[in-house]
Every structure is written in C-alpha cells, then in structure tokens.
Amino acid sequence: MKPASDPTPAPLSSRTTPPEPLTDTTATTALLRRFGEELQQRLSQPQLLALWAHGSLGGGDYQEGRSDLDLIAITDRRCTPEEERRLGELHENLDSTERLAAKLHCSYVAADEVADPERSHLTWAHRELKRRPVTPITRRELHTFGRVLYGADPAALLPPVTDVQLATSVLVSLRDFWRPALDHPDRWLQDIWVDLGLLVLARATVTLRDGTLISKGEALHVLAELDAPAEVVADIRARRYDVPAPTPADPAWLARRADLARDFLGPAIDRTLTAYGPGAPADTSLPGEGAE
C-alpha cells in the first residue's frame, strides 16, 4: 500500500484482486437474448448492424441485479420519429415484464454518424428516451473489452480513440459534471451519486496517469490509495458486492456519508484537474495531501 501522502495509484499488477463477478447470470442472459431478438424485429428497417455491451458487462465486473446493462446498437441509418416511438414501446414492454430491464440502457447510433463523438444519439436510459453522445470513454471501452452480442465487432465500425481524446473527455467530465454536482447536497444522499462519484474519480485518476481503463472493483482499491473515507469505501463495496446485499441504511448514516463523500471529492477533483489539466507537466503525479 502506498503511503497516504502519495495518492498516486499503484500499478495494476500490485493491487489486490477485485471482487469476482457473479457467475450465475441466467436472468441477464435471458433478457439480452430476448432484447436482441425483439430489437432485430423492430429494426428490420432500419437494419441492425451490431449490438455491443460495454461497462461492467463488457469489463468482467458485472453483478446481476446491481450493475447496469450498458449497450450500443448500430443501425444502417437514423431512426424516424415513428421508429423511435416503437423502440420506446419495446423498452417499456421489457420493463413491465423483465425484472432486470430497468437497468438496461441502450444508445442507437446510425453508422454514418458513429465517427463524431460530440453527436447525440437516441438513448433509452433510466426508463425514458433521451439523446446523449457516445463518449470517448465509452468508445475506448468498446475497443478494449466490448462484448459483441450481435453483428460486427466494434473495430469494424467504430473509429479508434486517441489518448488525447480519452484524457480530454475524462477531464471535461470531472470539471463540468462532477465538480458542479458537489454544490447540490441532496443528490449525495442517494447511493448512485456516492458510488459513481467516488468510483469515477478513482477510474479517472488511473486513466489520466497511464491510459488504462479499470473496473469498478479495481477502483475500490484505488480509492483506498487516494485516502478516500474508509467508511464510505466499505459502504460502496458492501452494496455492490456483498451477498446478501446489506439492508437500507438509516438517514443519519446517509447524511454523514454524503458529507464525507463531498468533503473528499471536492479537493480530490481539484487536485486531479490541476495535475492533469491544460498546462500541467507532461509527466506528473497527484500532489500529496499537504501540498495545496
């Protein structure tokens, strides 16, 4: 373990083995099979060219019933408004009959629009249709460990992501989304904000340092090296990996956890932006706790 005064993550080879993914994913397999079959029926026009999984499912850290199912569908052209409506109906039907479908997120990307990482695409996420881009982070995940559920491999359709594009995307996410989110204390009473906020920071730190993508399980060990609050790290680990999952926490702990998370993340994000943002030395590590 590196000393607390040096929060630079250790090499991956020296880290403790992350929690093992669950091996019984029968319900997930059934859901993905049904979704793929129904999607091909709905997308006969336009044609479905590929369906890929990224995130925990692609990276080997998937926990059935806890992890999201992050998917990308590539079509031969953009969907019409009527086709978009039918896709929304497909997801709503799945949500009403499949217990895991609420965690299924899918972006629909036309093949002639896939090269632009800034372009927003039709996306089903959190039980509604919206538009959002397929970020360089997601694109690098697909190239590195994307799981092909149907059709072509990501390398055949998706342009590669440069290290500069990846690092810029990580920094923009920290600066423009996660840092301002700390100004909304009520959000941090929710599990999802605490979990993603801390895990994103840990994963971003490793990616900015050496271009490596790590799983959420590996990120838990990086958080310890970054001197994150041990109580909060233990809470995240228990809810994501313990079997059975812990019972819901009491309001007093949720309030304390929110304060601990925000108090840690604010300075930690600022240090990361200073160390790796524009004007930072090309070869640098995060400053120690007393270097502000």
N, C-alpha and C positions, 0 to 999 in steps of 0.2 A: 504494500500500500504506500502510495506517495504521501509525504507529509502534507498537512492541511495548508501550509504556507505556499505550496506549489500545486495549484489546482489543474495543471495540465494533465489530461488523461494519459494513463499508461498505454503502451502498445496493446493491441487486442490480444496478442498471444500471452500476455501476462495477467489478463483479467480472469476473474472467477467465471466458471461456466455458467451461462444464463439459465433460467428455468427452462425445463424441457417443454416443448409444445404438447398439447393433449393429443393422444393417439386415436381416441375414439371420436371421429368427426363424421359419424354416419349421417346426422341430420344436415350438416353442411354439404356433404357430397350430394345428398338427395335434392337439396334446394338448388345447388348450382346446376345439376343436371336438368331439373325442371325449368329453371330460368333460361338456360341455354337453348332448350328445345322450343320454348314458347317465344323466345326472342327471335329465333330464326323464322318462325311462322309469322310474327308481326313484321319482320324486316325483310320479307321476300322482295318488297320494293319500298325503300332502297334495300340493297343487298348487304347482309352482314359479312364482312371480310375477316374479322378477327374479334375474339373476346379474350381479354387478359386480366389476370389478377396481380395486384401489387400489394404494398403494405404488409401486414402481418401474415396474410395467407401466402403471399409470394416469398416472403423472407424467412419462413420457418418458425415464426413465433406466435402462430395462431392459437387462440384459446376459444373453443366453441362456446357460444353464448355470451362471451365478453368482448371479443375482438370484432371490429367492423370487417365487412366483406367489401373490399375496395376493388372495383372493376372498371375497365375501359373497353368500350365497344367501338370498333372501327367500321364505318359504313362507306359504301361507294359514292354516296352523295349526302348532302344535308337533308334532314327530315323536313317535310312540310308541316305546317301547323296541325293538320289533321293527324298526321303520323305521330307527331309529338303527343297529341291527346291520347292516342291509342297506347303509346308507351307508358304514359302516366297511369292509364287504366290497368296495364299489365302489372305495374309495381303495386298499385292499390290492391289488386286481387291477390297477389302474393302475400302482401302484408296482412290480409284478412284471414289467410289460411295457413301460413307457414310461420312458426314461432321465431325463426331467425331472420325473417325478411326485413324487419325494421332496421337491421344493421347492414343491409345490402345497399351499397351506393354504386352508381354507375354513371360514367360520363360517355356521351355519344359523340364521336368525332368523325367528321367526314374526311375521307382520305386526302382530298385536295386542300384541306385546312390543317392537317396534322403538323406541318412544319413550323407553324407560328405559335410559340409558347405564350404569347400575350393574348391570343384569341380566346374568347369564352365559348364554351360548348354546352349544349343541353345536358343537364345532370340531374339525376334523381338522388337526393341525399336528405336525410332526416325527414323522410316521409313527404317530400314535396319536390316539384320540378323547379329548377333554377338554372342559372348559367354561371359557369366558372371555368377558368383556364385549367389545362393540364400542365402543372408547373414543371420547371426543370428538375425539381426534386423527384416528383413522380416519374418523369421521363427517365432519369438515371436509375431509379428503382426498377423500372421495366426492363431496361437494358441489362441491369446487373443480376436480378433474380426474378424477373417477371415470369409468371406461370401462364402458359398457354392453355386456355380452356376450349378454344375453337379457332381454327384457321391459321393464319400466318404468324410467324414469330415476330416479336417487336422489332428486331433488327432489320426485317424486310420492309417495314412500313414507317418506322419512327426514326427521324434524324438523330444522330448522336448528340449528347450534351457535353459541352466543353467544361473544363474545371472552372473557368471564369464564370460561365453561365450558372453553374451549380452554386458557387460561392456567393454570387450576387443575389441569387434567389433566396438563399438562407439568410443573408444579412437583411434583405428587404423585409422578409417575414418577421424577423426579430424586431426590427426598427419600427415598421409600420403597422404591425398587428399586435404582437405580444407585448411590447413595451407600453403602448397606449392602453391595452386591456387591463393593466395593473391599476389604472385610475377608476376602475369600476368594481369596488369591493364585493358587491353582491354576487357577481359572477363566480367568485372564488370560493363561495360556499358549496359549489357543485363539484362532484367528483371529476367530471370531464375536464374542467378548467385546470384543476390542480394536476391531474395526471398528465394531460397534454402539455401544459405549460412547463413543467419540470423536465419531462422526457424530451420535448422539443429542444430545450436548451442543451441538454446533455448530448443529444444526437448532432445538433448544430456544431457544438464545440469540436467534436471529432471530425465531422465533415470539413469544417473550415481549416483544421490543422493539417489533415492529410488526404482529404477527398474520399474518405471511407464512409460508407453507409452502414450503420449498425441497427440492430433490432431494439425494441423497447426493453426486452430483458437485459441486453447488454448495457443499455442506457442507465438502468438502475445502479449498476456498479460504477459507472462514470459519475453519477450524482454523488455517490459517497466520496469519490476522489475530488469532487468540486466543493466538498464541505457543505452539501445541502443538509437541511434539518433531518436528522436521523429518524425522528418520529414520522415525518411526512413520507420519507422514502419507504419506511416499513409499512405504512398505511397503503401506499400505492402497490407495493409488492403483494400484500395480503389480498387486496381486492382484485388484482389481476391474475394471481396465480394460486392462491391457497384453495385447497379442496377439503371441505366445502368452503364457499365464499363466506367472509365474515358478515354478521348481521349489520343492518344500517347503524351508522354512528349517531351519537346524541348531538343536539345542537351546540352544546358548549364546545365539544371537540371540533365540530365543523368550523366554528368561528375561530378557534385557536389555530387550526390547520390553515385557514385562509390567511391569517396574519403571518404565520411562519412562511408560507409559500410566497406571499407578496414581498415580505421583507428580504427574502433570499433572492428572488428573481430580479428585482429592480437593479441592485448593484451588479449582479452577475451578468445580466444582459448588457448593461452599460460597459462593463469591462470587456465583454466579447466584442461589442461594436467598436470600441476604441482599439482593441488589439488587432482586429481583422478588417476593419472598415477602410474606406479610402484614406490614403496617407499613412497607413500602418506599415511598419517594416515588413519586408517580404518574408522574413523568417523570424517568427516571434511566438512566444507562448503567453498565455494569460498572466497578468500580474498577480502577485500574491495578495492576500487579504489586507495587508497593511500598506499597500503601495498606492492607494488612491490619493 
